[in-house]
């Protein structure tokens, strides 16, 4: 950890940017002195004290921007001060008192304290693009704004742009003081900052972006936003300290966009918003009047987060923290966060059972069911194994509404106690083994007999309304029809057991036979059965152990090891899979089976996305020229899943603008860069010129309400989740 043994100070630590800065500094091993306005206000302290490493390496100090000497104790012994504290107010009665004095005098007071510390090497100042762009030069069409631009104080005063004036004067003052007192100063000038939040209160930029998405309310005149992700901003701060060559100021803007482009992106992520009922044409042909250079920031090692990822993470973070109660996002019905619909808990008073609850999909399903208010009976193989139970017991609502049962797939009657009193059984338990010595014993019997044993227990329960079976695309695609070029797979496809056996595809055979047995038993015994057939499931993990698909995608990313011989992946996000299960129970019209594939992609396409997110990633050069020369052999229909109400999220960023955004992602990385520390580009061009050989229909899943997560988001969340659990390091 590059910060080990180093003490730094963060001012205004309870704020949006600063909270993330404290988190990342602690993650890097730094000891952090963090200042807040009041140590007695839990809204300013609790989220900081809860951070990993806080107990050992975080000290909180009370400090007042207006009081000279107030920061002396906080900066004492530090090697760097990150000065973020400054009022952010868009409407004021007295700009001098409310904005300008706190910003300018506060900055001077922090720098005066810093100048007293001999050990201090550098000060990083959080300024703003507000100190860059406000002047007559911006009126010139097509200009490129960079670090040589400075806002004009007279212009700001004339236009009554008081916040912009406060940031401009504060930066001017800091530069002058640092020069006169021999302090090294680096200035970070972020644009309109969005992304997930850590603090418990809503900051202005997050509130603004959500008002735009939810109500079409413009925050900025002209509807032009200089977007940047909060995580990129804090990364830049730390790089500005750790890189001895860092100097001057750094403009931090990932992309300049019009509000319509933001709403188009939000509409793809959350189609039910109906954003474009407010937009006549849904297109903006007028060119942007200016852009902001990313060159200097990229040379520092900043890897800008794609806009779609930032918008999605902003929304999901606000939903997770229940800011919907502030009337911002209560109409954003993401299937993964369905419990946010006001205070109505759709599962309240209902008892359901999840088999194999410690698994990858099942853990996520248990979490979402608890979030929805359900009481959950969860079966595991052993109640004495903490790796199977602790992550479930730690879930929100588990203490009140989760009961664990020990059950064995091979023992008839083993599930009786767990399913008793339930209205639905979600049967996910089934062995997932790629290599076996005895397929009959290790795979087929546990899958088939286990499914029958669960259904037999379910058939005894009068209150039970439906069984939702976790099947697989493995029970769909092993079919002679796949040889036909350009086919689209859908729910009418069934894997051929003889072909599975002939090709020794034992896992595929086990899932095929298990689904067949379930359908037959349900029909014979009057049970309602809905089957969910997910593809290659990735996304963030909850369980402490590595599952097969996450291990597979990790092997592909790190070592270039293919999971499938043809290099073709039918990707779907684990959160979409869990959501589809619940929709399949809650929607009385749900029936039959639902193919769950967000997108069919080749491995190179996955790695191209990864390379955009982690530009230095090193893999073996398996692709000579980086070109797709062979189309995918088949596709999978989503029609039936969509008819059920599943609203699939796009597997990757879509639309011309997002495509262009990805192409512009930086390949730069500084040594042990915070975003990535890996290394080389493996492909020459960014285009796939050949069509995929097959596809999978999403129509039925989307009709069910599944909103497929973009592949870039899923891959990023997968990697970050594995890193967080120390299952992946780079």
N, C-alpha and C positions, 0 to 999 in steps of 0.2 A: 504494500500500500504506500503510494508515493507521499502521502501526508503524514506518515508515522513519525511521531516525535515533534511535529511542528504545531505551533499554536497560532491560530488566526482569529480575527474578530469579524463578526457580521453585525452591522447595525440594522435596526428595524426588522429584527429576525422573525417577527410574527407575520410579516407580509407575504404576499403571493410569491414573488420571485425569491425573497430571502428565505422563506421556509424550505423551498426546493434547494437553495444554495446550502443551507445548513445540512439538509439530508445528504446531499452529494458529497460535501466535505467530510461528514462522518463516515460515509461509505468508503471514502478514499483514505481513511485512517487519521485524519486531522483531529486535533483537540480544538474545540470551538468555544470562543467566548461570544455569546449572543446577547445583544441588547434589546430590551423591550421597554415600552412606556410604563408598564405596571406589572410587577411580579405577582400582584394579587388578582389579576384578571385571567381566569383559566382559559378564556378564548384566545389569549395571546401566548399561553405557555404550554397547555396540555398536549397539543399536537406535536410540539417540539420535544417535550420530555418523553413522548412515546416512540420517538425515532430509534432505529437500531443504532446502538453505540452511544446513545445519549446518556445513559446511566454512568458510563465510564468516562466519556470525553466531552460532555457538554456542560457548560456553566452559564447560567443566566444572570444578567446584570440589568438593573433598572437605570435608564438614562433618559435625559431630556434634551432634545435638539437645541432648545433655547438657552440652556444653561452651560456656560463655558466651564470646562473642567469635568463635566458630567460623564464624559467617556474615558477619563484617565484610567480608572481601575480596570475597565474592560479591555483597553488596548495594551495595557502593561504586559510585557513579555511576549507580545505577538510579533510574528514575522510579516504579517500582512493584515491590512484592514480592508474589508469589503463594505463600502459605504452605500447601502441601499435606501436608508431611511429618508423619506421625503414625502410631503403630503401630496395625495393624488385626488384633486377635487376639480370637477368640471364646472360647478356653479358656486360662486362665492359672493358674499356681500362686501367684504373688504379684502381685496386681493393682496394688498401689502402685508396685512396681518396674518391672513389665513394661508397664504401660499408663498409669497416671495421671501418674507423674513425667515420663516422656518426652513425653506430650501437653502437660501444663501447663508444665513447665519449658522444654521445647523451644519452645513457642509464645512464651514470654517471652524466651528467648534470641534468637529471630529478630526479635522486635519491638524488643528493646534494640539490636540491630545496625542495624535500620531507622531507629530514632530518631536515630542519629548522622549520617544522610545528609541534607544540606540539599536535594538535588535531588529527594528522594523525595516523591511526591505522595499515594500511597495504598497501603494494604496490603489485599489480598484474601485472606481466610481461608477455607480449605476446612473447614467444620464438617460437620454431618450432621443428618439428621432425627432421629438418636438424641438430639440436644440439644433436640429440639422436642416429641416426642410422649409421652415417658414420665412420666406423672403421673396423678393420679386423674381428671382431666377426660375422659380417653379412654374411661372406662367409660360415659359418657353416649352412648346410641345416637343415630346420625344426626348427630353433630357434624361441623363443618368445621374442620379444623386449618389455621391460618395462621401468619404471622410473629409474632403476639402470644403464641403458645404457647411455653413453656419447660419442659424436663424438670426434674423435681424431684430434686435430688441425694440427698435422704433416701430418696425412693422407690426410686431406682436402687440405693442402697447396701443398702436393706432386701431388694430382690429379687436382689441380687448381679449386677446388670447393669453389669459393670465397664467394658466398652467404652463404653456409653451414658454412664456417669458421667465417663469420661475426656474425651469430647467436650463434655459439658456444662460441666465445670470449665474446660477449655481455652478455650472460647468466652467464658465469664464473665470469665476472667482477661484475655483479649485485649481485650475491650470496656473493662474497667476501666483497663488500661495505656494503651490508645489515648487514652482521654478525659483521663487525667492527663498525657500527654506530647504532646498536640496532634497525634496521628496520625489521618489519615482512615482509617477501617476499614469495609470492606464484607464481610459474611459470607454465604457460599453454603452452604445446607443441603440437599445432595442426599439422595435416598432410596436405594433399593437399585439400584446402578448396574450396568447391563449394556450390551452392545454390543461391537463388534469390539475386539480387543486389539492393542497394538503391542509390548509387552514380551515377552521370550521365556519368562517364567515365569508360572505360572497364579495369578491373584489370587483372593481368597476369594469375591467375589460371582459371578464367572464360573464358578468351580467349583461354587458352590451352585446356580446356575440350571441348569447342565448335569446335576447330580445329580438335580434335580427332574424334568427332562425325561426323563432316561435311566432313572432308577430309582424315581421318585415319592418321593424322599427330601425331606422338608420341611426348609427352612432356618430358617424363622421360625415360632414357635408361633402356632397359629391359622390358619396357611396363608394369611396376608394379606401381600401384597408392595406396597411403594410404589415402583414401577418408574420409572426414568429412564434415558435413553440417555447414555452417557459423552460423546458429542459435544455433546449439549445442555448437559451440565454444564460443559464447557470453554468453550463459547460464552458461557454465563452469566458465567463468570469474566472473560472479556475484555470483555464488555459492561459489567460492573461497574466495570472500570477506565476504559473509553473514554467512558462516559456520565457527565458531571459531576454529573448529578442522582441517580445511584445512591446509595443510603443504607441503613443498617441491615442487615437480613438478608433473604435470599430463599430461600423453600422451593422446592426443585426436585423435583417429582414429576410425571411425565407422566400416570400413572394408578395408582390403587389397585385391585388385582385380587386375586382368590383364586387359589390355585395351580391349581385346576381350569381356570380360564380360560386360564392360561398353557399348560397341557397340551393344551387344545383347540386353541389356536393352533398349537402345535408339531405336533399331529397332522395339521392341515391342510397344514402345510408338509412334513412327513415322515410320510406315512400309514403307512409300513411299521413305524414304531415300535410301533404297537399300544398306545398310551397308555391307551386306554379299556378295555382288558381289566382294568385295575386300578380302573376307575370303574364303579360299579353302574349309575347312571342317566345319567351324562354331563351332568347339568344341576345347576346350583346355584341354587335359588330364594330362598335366604336373602339378604336385603339386606346390603350391606356396612355395618359398624358406624360407619364414618367415611369422610370424604374429605379431600383436601388441596387447598386453594385454589391455583390457578395464576395468579390475577389479577396479583399483584405481579411474578412472573417474566415473564409475558406483557407487562406494561407496560414491562419492560426491553428487550423485543425477542426473547425466547426463543421459538422455534418448536418445540414438542415433537415429537419423532419418534414416529410411530405404533408401538405395542407390537409389532405383527407384524414390522415392519422391524427393530426392535432385536433381537428374538428370532432372526430369521433371520440377521442379520449376526453375532450372537454365535456361533451354531452354525457358520456357514461360516468365521469367523475362527479358531475353535478347531481346526476340521478342517484348515484350511490350514496351521496351525502344528504339526500332528501331536500335539495334546494327546489324541488318541484313545488314544495309548499309555498314558495314565494311566487307562485303563478308564472314561472318561467318555462317549465318544461313538462307540465302535467299532461300534455297531449303528445308526448313522445313515447309511444308504446313499443319500445324495444322488447322483443320477446325474452331477452335474457334478463331484463330488469322489470318484468311485468308487475312486480309488487309495488311499483311506484304510482300506480293509478290511484291517486288520492290516498285515502286511508282504507279503501275497500280491499280486503284480502280475499281473493277468489277461492282460496282453499280453506278458509276459516271453518272449523268444525268438521272437516273431512279428513278421514284417515286413509292413507295409501301405503303401499308396501313397495320398497325398492330392493330387489335382490342383487347380490354382488356389490353392495354399496360402497365398498372401499376402492372400487376400480375407478378408472379415469373418467369415463362418461357418467357412471353412476354417482360419483362424488359430486360432480357438477349438477346432476339432476337432483340430488338430495338438497344441495344448497338452494337451488332455484325453487324447489317445492317449499322449503322452509320460508324463503323470502315471500312466497305467495300465501303463507298462512296455514299450509297443510300441516297436519300431524303425520309424522313419517315413521313407519316401522322399517328399519333397515337391517338386512341380513348380511352377515360376514362369516367367513369360514372359521375364524377363531376370535373370541372376545378377549383372549389373553395376549393378543398380538397388538401392541400399541401402533404399529405401522398401518394397521387396518382400521383403527378406531379413533386415534387421537385427533386427526384432522377433521373427522366428522363431528366429534364432540365439541370441537372449537368453533363450529359454525354458528352464526347468529341464529337464535331461536332454538338451538339444539337442546339447551338445558330444559326448556319448557315443552318442546314438541318432538323430540327425537328419541326413539327407543331402539336399542340395538338387540338383535337376535342372532344366535349362532345357528347356522343351517348348513347342510351338506347336500349338494346337488344329487349325489348318487343314492341318498337315503329317502325312500318314499315316506311321506308324512313329516319330513323334517321342516317343511315350511308352514305347517298347519298353524302354529302359534303366531307366526309373523303375519300371515294374511288374515287372521281372524278379525272380523269387524271392519275390514277395509272396503272401500268402494272401488279401488283400482289397484292392480298389481303392475308395476313396471319391472319386467323381467329382463335384466341386463346380464346376469351372471352366465358366463360361458368361457371356457378356456381359450386364450389367444396365444397360440404357439406356432412359430414359423417352422421349426425343425423338431421332429418327433421320431422316436424309435418305434413306438407302437401306436399308430394313429387311431386304431379302434379304441384302445384303452385310454389314451391320453387326450384325445380330442372328440371322437365321434360319440362314444357312450356318454361322457359328461355333458355334451351339448344336447343330445337327443333325449336321453333319459332324464337329465336335469330339467329340461324344458317340460317334459311330461310330468315330472314330479311336482313342479311348481304349479302347473295347470290343474293337476289333480287336487292339490290343496285349495286352489282358487275355486274349483267347482263345488266345493263343500260350503262355500260362504254365500249365504242368500243376499247379503247386502252388496255383494260385488257387482259392479256395473260393466267393467271392461278390463281387459288385459292388454297392455301395450308391450310388444315384444321388440327387443333390440336385435334385429337381424343384421344384415350386412350387404353391401354391394357384391360381396363374394357369392351371395346366393342369387345374384342377378346376371352376372356378366360372363360366366364360363359357358359359352354357347357358341355353336357353329356359326350363328348369324354374325358374330363379331368379325369374321373374316371379310365381310362385305365392307368396302371402303365408304367412309362418310356416314355410317349409320348413326341413329340416335337411339340410345337405350332408354327405356322407360319401364314403368311398373308391370308391363306385360311380358317382360323378359324374365326367364328363369334359368338358373344354371342347370346344366345337364349332369346328374350324378355320375353317369358312365364316363363322361368326358373328364370330370374331376378326378375320378379314380384312375383313368387311363394316364392322365398327366401328373398323377400323384399330388394333386392339390388338396391335401387333407383338411386344411382349415376351411377351404371353400366347400368341401364336401360336408363337413360338420355343420356349417351354417345352413347349407341347402337342405340337408335332411332334418335339421332341427326346426326350420321354418315350415317345412312340409308337414312334419309331425304335429306342430302346433296348430296349423290350419285345420288339419283333419280332426284333432281332438276337440278343438273349439266348436267345429261344426257339429260333431257327434254329441256334444254335451251342452249345447246352447249357450256357449260363452261368446261374448263380443270380443273379437281380437283385431287389433290394428298392429301392423308390422312396420317398423322404421328400419330402412336399409341405408345406413351411412357409408360413405366412402372411406378414404384414408383420413382419419380424424386427427387434427392437430389443434393447437391453441394452448392457453395457460393451464397449468396443472394445479390441482389442490392436494393430491396425495403426495406423501414424502418419497415415494419410490418411482423409478422411471418406467413408464409403460412402453409397450412395443412400438407404437406409432411415433411417439415423441422421440424415442431412441433412434428410430429410423430416420426421421427428418433431421435429427442432430448429426447422425452419421453422414448423411448426404451433405449437409452444410459444412461440417468440419473437415471431412476426409474424402468427400466425393464418392462415398459408398452408396451405390444404388440399392434401393429396396426392391424395386421391380426390374426385371430383366430388360423390359422395353423402355424403361425410364419414363413411364407415363403414370401420373398420380391423379387420382380422383379426390381432390381435396375438399374438406368441409371442416368448419370450426366446431369445436366441442360444445361451445355455448349455443350454437344453432341446433346441434343435435339434441341437447337437453331441452331446448325450447320446443322443438318439434314433438318430443315425447309428451310434454304437458298439453300442447295443443291437440294432440291426437286423443287425449282423454277428455279435455274440456269441450271440444267441438263435437256435438252429438252427430254431426254429419260425417265425421271422419270414418274412413272405411278402407279395407284392404291393406295395401302396402304403399310406402312413400319412399322413393329414392331421394337420398340426401347427398347431393354432390354440388358444392358451390361452383367448382370449375374443374375441368380436365386440363391438366398442364403437363408439359415435359419438365424434366429435372432442370434443364438449362434455364427455363423461365423462372423457376423457383430461385435459382442461384442468382439470376439477374436482379430479382427483387431484393434478395438478401444483400447483394453487393451495393445496391442503392442505400440500404439501411445501415450497412456495416462495410464501408467502402474498402477497407483493407483486408477483407477476409481472404485467406489463402486456401485454395483447393488444388488438387492435382489437375493438370491440364488435360481433361478428358475430351474437350471439345476443340478440335483443331482450329477452326475459324470462328467458332461461336455462332454457327448458323444451324437452324433447323432445316434439314434436307428431306425429312420424311414426315408426312402428315400422320396425325393420330388416327388409329384404326376404327374408333367407335365413339359414340356419345351416349349419354344417359338422359332420358326424359325426366323433366321435373313437373310435368303437367298435372299428374294426379296429386302430388304433394302440394302444389300451388292451389289446386281446387279445394284442398282441405283447409287452406288458410295459411300455409307456411309461406313466409315472405323472405325468400333467400336474399342475403346480402351479397353484393358483387364480390367475386373472389379477389379482385385487384382493383386499383383505381381505374375508373372508366372515364371516357370522354377525352377529346383531343387535348384539352388543357392539362388534365391530369397526366396524360401520357407524356406531354412535353415537359411537365414538371419533373417526372421521373428521369427523363433523359438528361436533365440539367443537373442532377444530383452530383455533388462533389465527390472526387476520388481521393481528396486530400486527407491525410491523417497524421497527427503529430505523435510520434513515439507511443507512449502509453496513453493514447487519447481516451477521453472518458466515454465516447460513444462506441469506440472500437479500437482494438489493438492488433488487428490481423492484416494479412496482406497482399494479394495481387489480383489484378483483373484478368479473367480467364477468357474473355470473348472480345471480338473485334468490333462487331456492330451491335446495335440495340434492337434490331428488327428480326422477327421471325417471318420468313417470306413464304413458307408453305402452310397450308391449312392443317388443322388437327385432323387425325384420321377418324375420330369418332367424338361424340359428345354425349352428355347425359341430360335428359330433359329435367328442368327445374319447375315445370309448369304446375304439377300437382302439389309439390311442396310449397311453392309460392302461394297457391290458392288457399293453402292451410294457414298461411300467415308467417311462414318462415322468411326472415330477412337476412339473407346470407351476408356474412362478414367478408369484407374485402380481403383478398389473400395477403396483401401486404400487411394489413393490420394483424391478421392471424399469425403470420410468420414472426412478426416483431413481438407480439405478445407471447408466443411460444418461447422464443429465445430469451426474452427478459424474465419470463417465469422460471425457466430452467436455470438461468444465472442466479436469480434470487434464492433458489433452493440449493445452490451450489452443486447442481448436477451438470452444469456446463460452465466452462471458464475460458476466456480468451483475452 
